Amino acid sequence: MMKSPISLRPPWLRLPFWVLLLASLSYPVAAKPAKLLDITDTVASNRILTKLEALVVASEQATFLSSKGPFTFFAPTNSAFSKLPPETLEALLRPENKVRLQEILLFHIVNGKKLSAKDLSKATTLLSCQGAPLAFKTTKSGTQTVQKAKIVHADIKCLNGYIHEIDTVLMPPESTLPPLAPPAAEPPPVTNAAPVDTNTAPGVQ
């Protein structure tokens, strides 16, 4: 009786084709890491930073925050802005207060440093882009604050730095800010009244 020839193929090659096909389809594929965005685009894509995005656009700081940096940006959330009186936010968005708005936003930025939460835990003060210093504290429980604002979401990685979300808008010393400009005067209402004839001779009724 002749013996069957010994197959030199590995066992997995002896399986039916459809079994191999199903196995290949069910094999997990490693997901590609998300592409990093710069700080401006990261803020624009975050649904809890929409009010901050409006201020970045109004202050014309979008180009600066998308430049090489690196930057550490302390980003107030929408909830942080809700703590401000509504008229304050409206006033900052007016064109005549753009310089004041720029100064306030620059107070939220540290230039030339890409600082993680671990780095901030070792810091006590850092100079902001606005020129005034920022004070930092880390409690024994690990809570981190900048000025009086609590960091609620740290280490959002960006192409040109880090974003740390905070629960309060940071305000530099009032003495370092230009005064808040009053609203521009509204033009007088247009009426359809006929013009008064001023050429009537004296004594003529």
C-alpha positions as CSV (number, residue, x, y, z in Angstrom):
1,M,0.0,0.0,0.0
2,M,1.4,3.4,-1.1
3,K,1.7,6.1,1.5
4,S,0.3,9.5,0.8
5,P,3.0,12.0,0.0
6,I,3.9,14.3,3.0
7,S,2.7,17.9,2.4
8,L,5.3,20.5,3.0
9,R,2.8,23.3,3.1
10,P,2.2,25.0,6.5
11,P,-1.1,24.1,8.2
12,W,-2.7,27.5,7.5
13,L,-2.3,27.1,3.8
14,R,-4.3,23.9,3.9
15,L,-7.4,25.8,5.1
16,P,-10.2,26.6,2.6
17,F,-9.9,30.0,0.9
18,W,-13.1,31.4,2.5
19,V,-11.8,30.6,6.0
20,L,-8.7,32.6,5.2
21,L,-10.7,35.4,3.8
22,L,-12.9,35.7,6.8
23,A,-9.9,35.6,9.1
24,S,-8.2,38.5,7.2
25,L,-11.3,40.6,7.4
26,S,-11.7,40.2,11.1
27,Y,-8.0,40.9,11.9
28,P,-7.8,44.3,13.7
29,V,-6.0,47.0,11.9
30,A,-4.1,49.5,13.9
31,A,-5.7,53.0,13.7
32,K,-3.6,55.8,12.4
33,P,-2.9,58.5,15.0
34,A,-4.9,61.6,14.7
35,K,-3.1,64.4,12.9
36,L,-2.0,67.2,15.1
37,L,-3.5,70.7,14.4
38,D,-2.0,74.0,15.3
39,I,-3.5,76.0,18.3
40,T,-5.8,78.1,16.1
41,D,-7.3,75.1,14.4
42,T,-7.5,73.1,17.6
43,V,-9.5,75.9,19.2
44,A,-11.8,76.1,16.2
45,S,-12.5,72.4,16.2
46,N,-13.4,72.3,19.9
47,R,-17.1,72.8,20.6
48,I,-16.6,74.1,24.2
49,L,-14.2,76.8,23.0
50,T,-16.5,78.6,20.5
51,K,-16.5,81.9,22.5
52,L,-12.7,81.9,22.7
53,E,-12.6,81.3,18.9
54,A,-14.8,84.3,18.3
55,L,-12.3,86.5,20.3
56,V,-9.3,85.0,18.6
57,V,-10.8,86.0,15.2
58,A,-12.0,89.4,16.4
59,S,-8.5,90.2,17.8
60,E,-6.8,89.1,14.6
61,Q,-4.5,86.7,16.7
62,A,-5.3,83.6,14.6
63,T,-2.2,83.9,12.5
64,F,0.0,84.4,15.6
65,L,-1.4,81.3,17.3
66,S,-0.9,79.2,14.1
67,S,2.8,80.2,13.8
68,K,5.7,78.0,14.8
69,G,5.8,79.0,18.4
70,P,6.0,76.9,20.5
71,F,3.2,78.2,22.8
72,T,1.5,77.3,26.0
73,F,-2.1,78.5,25.7
74,F,-4.5,78.7,28.7
75,A,-7.9,78.5,27.0
76,P,-11.0,79.7,28.8
77,T,-14.0,77.5,28.1
78,N,-17.5,78.7,27.2
79,S,-18.4,78.2,30.8
80,A,-15.5,80.5,31.8
81,F,-16.9,83.3,29.6
82,S,-20.4,82.8,31.1
83,K,-19.0,84.1,34.4
84,L,-18.4,87.5,32.8
85,P,-21.2,90.1,32.5
86,P,-22.7,89.8,29.0
87,E,-21.9,93.4,28.2
88,T,-18.2,92.8,28.9
89,L,-17.9,90.2,26.1
90,E,-20.0,92.4,23.8
91,A,-17.7,95.4,24.5
92,L,-14.5,93.3,23.8
93,L,-15.9,92.2,20.4
94,R,-16.3,95.8,19.2
95,P,-13.6,97.0,16.8
96,E,-12.7,100.0,18.9
97,N,-11.6,97.7,21.7
98,K,-9.5,95.4,19.6
99,V,-6.2,96.4,21.2
100,R,-7.6,95.8,24.7
101,L,-8.9,92.4,23.5
102,Q,-5.4,91.5,22.1
103,E,-3.8,92.4,25.4
104,I,-6.2,90.1,27.3
105,L,-5.7,87.2,25.0
106,L,-1.9,87.6,25.1
107,F,-2.1,87.3,28.9
108,H,-3.3,83.7,28.3
109,I,-0.2,82.8,26.3
110,V,3.4,81.8,27.2
111,N,5.7,82.1,24.2
112,G,8.7,79.9,23.4
113,K,7.7,77.2,25.8
114,K,5.8,73.9,25.3
115,L,4.7,73.3,28.9
116,S,2.9,70.1,29.9
117,A,1.0,69.8,33.2
118,K,4.1,68.1,34.6
119,D,6.2,71.1,33.7
120,L,3.6,73.5,35.2
121,S,3.7,71.6,38.5
122,K,7.2,72.8,39.0
123,A,6.5,76.4,38.0
124,T,5.6,79.3,40.3
125,T,5.6,82.2,37.8
126,L,6.0,82.6,34.0
127,L,6.0,85.7,31.9
128,S,3.0,86.0,29.6
129,C,3.1,87.4,26.1
130,Q,1.2,90.4,27.4
131,G,4.2,91.2,29.7
132,A,2.6,90.6,33.0
133,P,3.5,87.5,35.0
134,L,1.3,84.5,35.5
135,A,1.3,82.7,38.9
136,F,1.0,78.9,39.2
137,K,0.1,76.6,42.1
138,T,-0.3,72.9,42.4
139,T,-2.2,71.5,45.4
140,K,-1.3,68.2,47.2
141,S,-4.3,66.6,45.5
142,G,-2.9,67.6,42.0
143,T,-5.2,70.5,41.2
144,Q,-3.4,73.1,39.2
145,T,-4.3,76.8,38.9
146,V,-3.0,79.7,36.9
147,Q,-3.8,83.0,38.6
148,K,-7.3,82.2,40.1
149,A,-8.3,79.9,37.2
150,K,-8.4,76.1,37.6
151,I,-7.0,74.0,34.8
152,V,-9.9,71.6,34.0
153,H,-8.4,69.8,31.0
154,A,-4.6,69.7,30.6
155,D,-2.2,68.6,27.9
156,I,-4.1,69.1,24.7
157,K,-1.3,68.5,22.2
158,C,-1.0,70.8,19.2
159,L,1.4,71.1,16.4
160,N,2.9,74.2,17.9
161,G,2.4,73.7,21.6
162,Y,0.0,72.8,24.4
163,I,-3.5,74.0,25.3
164,H,-4.7,73.8,28.9
165,E,-8.5,74.5,29.3
166,I,-9.3,76.8,32.3
167,D,-12.5,77.6,34.1
168,T,-12.0,81.4,34.4
169,V,-10.9,84.2,32.0
170,L,-7.6,85.6,33.0
171,M,-7.4,89.4,33.3
172,P,-4.1,91.3,33.3
173,P,-3.7,94.3,35.7
174,E,-6.1,97.0,34.6
175,S,-3.2,99.5,34.6
176,T,-1.5,97.6,31.8
177,L,-4.6,97.8,29.5
178,P,-5.9,100.5,27.3
179,P,-9.2,101.9,28.6
180,L,-12.5,100.4,27.4
181,A,-13.8,102.5,24.6
182,P,-17.5,103.6,24.8
183,P,-19.8,102.4,22.0
184,A,-19.6,104.5,18.9
185,A,-22.3,107.1,18.6
186,E,-25.2,106.1,16.4
187,P,-25.9,108.4,13.4
188,P,-29.1,110.5,13.7
189,P,-32.2,108.9,12.2
190,V,-33.0,109.8,8.7
191,T,-36.3,111.5,8.2
192,N,-38.4,112.3,5.1
193,A,-39.4,115.8,6.2
194,A,-39.1,118.6,3.6
195,P,-36.2,120.9,4.1
196,V,-37.0,124.3,5.6
197,D,-36.7,127.3,3.2
198,T,-34.3,129.7,4.7
199,N,-34.3,132.1,1.7
200,T,-37.6,133.9,2.6
201,A,-37.2,137.7,2.6
202,P,-37.5,139.4,6.0
203,G,-41.1,140.5,6.8
204,V,-42.6,138.1,4.2
205,Q,-45.1,135.7,5.7
